[in-house]
Each structure stands twice: as structure tokens, then as C-alpha cells.
């Protein structure tokens, strides 16, 4: 048991064009991704990229042991399709899968790109994925092994988006504003998803039992805060989580309709017999680095408790209602009902999980730096929240935003329903470092940060070194002209003179690290030699 675990974070960003507020969001998102593709193509930098390979996608497989009928699936669930735009800017999709006879596709995404094409999906030189997810540009971070690395490469995604927006404006798309938030407050919510590697042998029912109370309550330290309650923003009140009101089910496969607290998508992007990828859709998008650190680190520890059969035996009577009751009470005094007639606050529920993790680690002498830091921060933040939530304003997103909103409303004698308050809420999430209120507060020291901008910039250009993301990212940096496509668990090469594509599978997420393959990039191997060496090590 440890706070270390393979993790990847996904963020869908809100997007608008200020001078055209009704502009097609899918078109705007495509302009962001395409602008970054052009930026990469024209720079002599490490941020090389390749097209996405859909061959290994299986989005309708359910962890409960069945697959959803494709005809019954919502279009947003069909993530195994290549996105595109028709002549009217409407999102379209087609099935794209590589096979060994696709060598005619040519060398790189950019060498093959016609002037009229729009790049909507790419793999970056830091091992991440950047693409259009229907009406949003999305950054999916490379796999990382520590909570701190998960934060760092998530922050790198924000920087990628800032650079993409600047490139889009320079290339003539006009000013595009990006927001790291989760709702437009007009009934639409978009995701901030987490992915955790787990052993397949763990019964999914035990995952549901162990995680449901934890997910309903962890928002108290990783919620992003929202002005407004209800899907339609029908109540003018502040709440802890941006996403809470958009969940309607306890368990399910969907992620955009009838959203469940526990998502059952069973698509490991790894050795199917060995691994499960737990796809978590209930988190908020955090700007704050400590909120993200706690979100990932505590979840890692709770998953370890579940795997050891040591998770607290708690069961919420009505999980969806409890999720929303906790979110709607910034005082954190609300009690939710559990089986057996017990009523607990979110802080009390979190203490059950914290104590279980502390006891397990102490009994087994688990004291690595990552685990020690998460346990310490977890205990500290619960103490602060119990004493006075406002004492944690320099660490927790929703509290920092709450103080800002409340102070503004009081100074100007405004109701929370006032449009100026709504604008303040939106401006908090603005990715522009000179305009976004989060960044302005962080710059003056009002919010703690873990990483410097220099470290974030480095993560934009470099992959994590202790997962297969290293092999993926470094391959793109050194051999991009020969990479036809890539995804989480495969690299496809087109070598001059070869009749077929060479496809290298990476089913082991902890393979392809710097320690294992770093010397391949320290030498000047020709592409054929490089591919042969990868095959030899398979």
C-alpha cells in the first residue's frame, strides 16, 4: 500500500470567442488543437506530435461483465471514432484503425497534412494526448507514478492550452478564451476525469462499496467551487463542487448523461488479464496544485485500502443525495445518512478513511516520502476544515474562490444572483495568467503552489521517466518523422522502403521507463535499428 500508483488526468476546457459568443464550440476547439499542431510543426523543439491510433479503444465494455449495445450508446460514448468537422462545422466521426498494410499513410501527421485539413487529435512529445472531445479541447496527461507528478503534468496541460490559444490568435483564429472549469451554468457540464491502474482481480463490487462514500465526501478538499445550485443554476447560492449537481446515478457506464458516481467503463489500455483502469468522472477541474495533489494522493491510498480488504465499512443510504447535500453546505456541517441509522459529516467520513490508511501504513512500516506527505496533508487539511474552512483558503480551490466571491458581494452589496458575481466566478477559471483571478491570487502569495513555472514548462516538453510515457514521448522527440500514430499502449512506425507498418505494443504501463530504455535514446540508432531493438526487448 502506498500513495504511489499509475495515474492519468483528463481535462476538458471551457472555450469561447469573446466577439462571437454563439460561435460553434466544436469549431473553436478544433482551432485550438490545430493551432498547437501548427506550433509544434514550426518549432524546433521537443514537443513533437503524432496522430492518434484508435485500434485499441473499447469504450462500451462494462466492468460489470457485459458490453453496451452500440446502437444504444450516446454519441459521446463512442470515443473509438476519429473526430472531424463537416463543411458546416458539425462534429463528425469515422472509424480509424491501423493495420500492418497501412504503410502508404506516409511519415508524420504534419508531412501528410493538407492545407485544408484540421488536426483534431494528437499525441505530444511529453507523452500526453491533445484532442477535440466534441465541444471542448481536452488534454489527457501522460501516465505518472506519484501524486506530485500527476499534478505537474496536469499543470503542463494548462500551459499547453495557453500556448495553443496564443498560436490560434497569431494564425488568424481571433481571440479564444479557455477556462478550467466544469460548467457553463446553463445546464451543461464537462468533465475532469481521473484514471487509476488497479489489479483486475479486485472485485468491482468492492470498489463500488469502498469508493462511494469517499467520492461523495472528498469534494471538501478538492471541489472547485461554484456560484449557483442545480443543473439549470436555479438557486443563487455557493456550493463546494462544480460537478455535484450533475450526477444522477450511483453506478453506470455513461459519462455525459445520467452521470454515475462510480463509472464502469472497462478499458484498461494495458494488459487486459492483469489490469483494470478505474475511470473516475466525479472530480472537479482544479487550478490549485494542492487540491489536485490531495485529490490524487488520497484516492491512491483508498484504492490500496480496497485492494487490501481494509476499506472502512460505510454505506450511504442515498449516495447522490449525500453528494449534493455536502456540496450545498460550505460550512461543512451537513450530516448525511448511512446504513445503520448513523449520520456523519463529510469531515467525519474522511476521518474514517484517513485513520484506516494511517493504521495500515503504520502496521506495515510504509513510510516512503509520497505516502508520508499525503497522510500528513490529509490530516492537516481535515483539522483546518473542522476548525474553520476559511483557514484552508490558501490551499483549497473552493475556499479561495468562496472568500473572493463573498468579499466582492459584500463590498458591493450584491446578491449572488447578480451577473457581476457570475462573471467573477468565470474569471476565476480564466487560463490567462494576467487575467485569471486564481493566477493573480497565486502570484501575490495568497494560494500555495508546489511547482514553479519553469518546472511546468519542462513538463510540457518532457515525459515522466518512470512509466511507458517515457518511451512514447521520447520516441516522438527522436523519431517523429517515422511515427504514423500512437496511443496509450502502442506505437506505429512507417519506415522508408518497408511494405508494412511496424506496430509496437506496450501492454505494461510500468515498462518503457528511462531506466529500461533510456540508453536507446542516448545512442544514434537509425529508425530500423531502433524498431528492431524494441522488438527484441518485447
ZIHU-V246814 format. One line per field, one symbol per residue. ss: DSSP state (@ for helix, = for strand, . for the rest). A space follows every 10 residues. Layout:
BEGIN
ss = ???
END
This chain:
BEGIN
ss = ......==== ======.... ....@@@@@@ @@@@@@@@@@ @@......== ==........ ==...==..@ @@..@@@... .====..... ====...... ..@@@...@@ @@........ ====....== ===..===== ...=..@@@@ @@@@@@@@@@ @@@@@@@@@@ ......===. ..=.....=. .========. ...@@@@@@@ @@@@@@@.@@ @@...====. ....=====. ...@@@==== ==......== ===.=..... ....====== ........@@ @@@@@@@@@@ @@@@@@@... .....=..@@ @@@@@@@... ....====.. ..===@@@@@ @@@@@@@@@@ @@@@....@@ @@@@@@@@@@ @@@@@@@.@@ @@....@@@@ @@@@@@@@@@ @.......@@ @@@@@@@@.= ......@@@@ @@@....... ..@@@@@@@@ @.......@@ @@@@@@@@@@ @@=====..= ===....... .====..... ...@@@@@@@ @@....@@@@ @@@@@@@.
END
